[in-house]
Amino acid sequence: MTARTSPESARDIPEATVARLPVYLRALVTLSESGTVTCSSEELAVAAGVNSAKLRKDLSYLGSYGTRGVGYDVDYLRYQIAREIGVTQDWPVVIVGIGNLGQALANYSGFRSRGFRVVALLDANPDRHDEVVAGIDVRPFDHLEQIARDHAVAIGVIATPAVAAQDVADRMVACGITSILNFAPTVLNVPDQVDVRKVDLSIELQILAYHEQRKTHGAAG
């Protein structure tokens, strides 16, 4: 088994498959930590919460990492997926907005174990600048450009109120940050070369409310 070298390979993976790769990686980490050395596609599919045919199709885009009659080497497949999605290296991350959500994100231990290193916490409120969160000093937002330059930051996290989010995004883009994770409840306008992932907890709850309502109406009927 050898690593793929085609420069086109990453672009050939469908977006839906890319979205599931972190789910497979999480399942493989759990299996590895429980002492599992090899697993079948069915076992991995159950652990990841998908059907096995979809899992096999997704993994086929990465290459042939399974062995017929044996299954997948858990640690090897874990590494290959981590390599494919780029988390075998440390990605420097900056978080802007250190309210309740920003503090929770800063304290999230999963960043470090999954290939992300929080290098700075920034807030525009001077009252926050004497604080230390998760061992990191909270610094003025105006330090963004220097921090992005010093740490080669590629990923920015926005946890500000909606009214401030676009300005923060503009500043991030201007200093070379090309990927943004947006927790603010607003749509960001960014150049085409900048990737934005939006996390809106209220929308997720509303989707669940919709399904709950359907269950209730179905039971009543």
N, C-alpha and C positions, 0 to 999 in steps of 0.2 A: 504494500500500500504506500503510495507516494502522494505528496501534496500536489495539488493542481498548480500549474504555472501560467495558464492562459489569462491574459489581462482582461479578457472579455467575460470571464467566468462569473465575477461578482454581479455584473450587470444582467446576466442571464437568469438570475434567481427572481421569481415573481415576488411582488411586494407582500402578498398574503403569506408566502412562505417565510420571508424575512421576519414578518411579525410573529411567526410561531417559533422561530429558532431560539429566542430567549426562554420560551416556555419549555422547550426540550432541554435546554441547558440547565434550567432550574431543576427539572426532574432528574437529570443525570447527576447533578450535585447531590441531591437527596439520596439517590440510589448508592452513589459512591460512599457517602458518609455513613450509610447503614451497612457497609461492607459488601455490597453487591459488586461482583467482578464482571460478569457478563449478563446480558438480558436480551430477551427476544423483542422483536418489534411490537408484539402484542403487550408485553410487560411495560415497555417504555411508553406505548400509547396510553395505557391505563394510567400510568404515573403522570402523564402530561395532560390527560383529559381530552384526547382526540381519538379518532378511529385509526386503526393500524394501517389501512390502505393510504390514508392521507399522510401519515407519518412516513411511510416508505417512499411515497412520491416526493415529499419534501426533502428527505435525506438523499434521494437520488441526484438532486441538483448539486450536492456537495462532493459526490464521488461514491465509490463502493467501499464502505467502511464496515459492512457486516460480513459474517462468514456463515454460509449455509449450514444449518444443523447446529450451529453454536450460538449465533446471534451477534450482538454488538459487544465489543470490549468497552465497558462503561467509561473508564478513564480516557481511553484513546478518542472515543467519539466526543466526549466532553471537551477535550482539547481542540479537536477539529472544528467543532461548532464555535467555541470561544474564539478561535483564530479567524474563522469566517466572519464573525460579527465584530471583530476588532477589540476584544476585551482580554487578550493575552498581554496587553501592555497597559500602563497606567495612563488614563486620560485625565488631564487637569481640568477641574470644574470650578466655576465661580457661581455662588448663589447670591442673588440680589433680592433684598427684602427679608429682614430678619424679624418678622412678626411671629405669631404662633406657628404658622405653617413652615416658614423659613427655618425656625429653630428645630422643628421636628425633622425636617430634611437634613439639617446639619448634623443632627444626632443619629441619623440612620446608619447603622453599622454595615448595611448591605452594600453601600457604595464601594468601600475599600475591597471587600471580598469579591466584587464583580468587575473590578478593573477601572474604578473611578476614584480619583483623589481630589477631595475638596481643598483647593489652595487658598480660597479667600471667601469671606462673608462680608457683604457690603450693604449699607443702609444709608439713606439720605438723612435720617433723623439723627442729629448730633447727640441726643440723649442716649443713643444706643452704642456710641463709639467707645465707651469704657467697658463694655461687656465682653465676656469671653464665652463662647458657645462651642461645646464639644472640643475644647482646647484650642480654639481658633479665635483670634481677636476680631471683633467687628470693626470694620474700617469704613471711612466715608465713601460714598458712591463715586465721588470724583477721582478716587484712586483706580477706577476700573481700567483706564488705558494703560497705566503703568503695570498693573498686575497682569493684564492680558499679554503685554509685551514680555515681562520678566518670566512668566510661566508658560508662554506659548499656549494660552487657553484656547481650546477649540469649542468647548461646550459651555453655554451659559444657562443658568436656571433662573427663571423669573417667578418670584413669589410675592410680588408687590400687589397693592390694590389695582383694580382695572385702569383707573385714571392715569397711573404712572407707567403702565406696562409698555406702551408704544415708545415712549421716550427712552426707556431702558433698552428696548430692542434696537432702537436706532443707534444708541451709543455702542451697544455690543457689536452690531454689524460694522460700524465705522472703525472699530479697533480690531477687526479681523476675526471675530467669532462667527463661525459658520454653521453652528448647530445650536438650537435653542429649545429648552424644555419649558413650556409656558403653563404655569398654574393659575395665572390671572384670568378671571372670567371675561375675556375679551378676545377678539380676533386681531392678530398682528399682521401688519403689512410689511413684508420683507422682500428683498431681491430674490430672484429665482434660484440663485446658487446657495441660498441659506435654507436649511431644513428646520422646520418647526414641528414639534410634537406638542399637542395641547392636552392637558389633563384637567378636565372639568368635573369635579366631584358632584356638583349639583345636577349636572346632566346625567351622570351615571345613576344617581338616586332617582331621578325622574323616569329613567328607563325601567328601573326596578318597580317603581310605582305603577307604571303602565301594565307591567306583567302581573303585579298583584291585583290590580283592578280587574284584569281579564279573568284571573282565577276566581275572584269573588263573584263576578257576574256569571261565570260558567257554573259555579256551584249553585248559585241561586236559580239558574235556569234548569 
